[in-house]
């Protein structure tokens, strides 16, 4: 059986950062898509499956916490990793709310890749 690539959704309203992160993760053989807000991300996950979401917290059009809450309400069990510069929530609170992991910005790509590879299983087609 062939192992499928892990499919990630990158969510950040800083377009350059989202694009750069998606490009970098693509170099490590992840399949990536981008959403530039929490609301856009939620629409994407309602229409297709992802193995993991890597999201900023503070965004104008639907923040990361709202995205996490929407996922729970819709019973979509997609692991969510937060990236945060300044947040209204502590790391402990975000983990209690259901985040898989929380990284401070700027994050080290190697650390993110390690968490994804060790804690996320690719979906099978």
Secondary structure, 3 states (H helix, E strand, C coil): CCCCCCEEEEECCCHHHHHHHHHHHHHCCCEEEEECCHHHHHHHHHHCCCCEEEEECCCCCCCHHHHHHHHHHCCCCCEEEEEECCCCCCHHHHHHHCCCEEEECCCCHHHHHHHHHHHCCCCCC
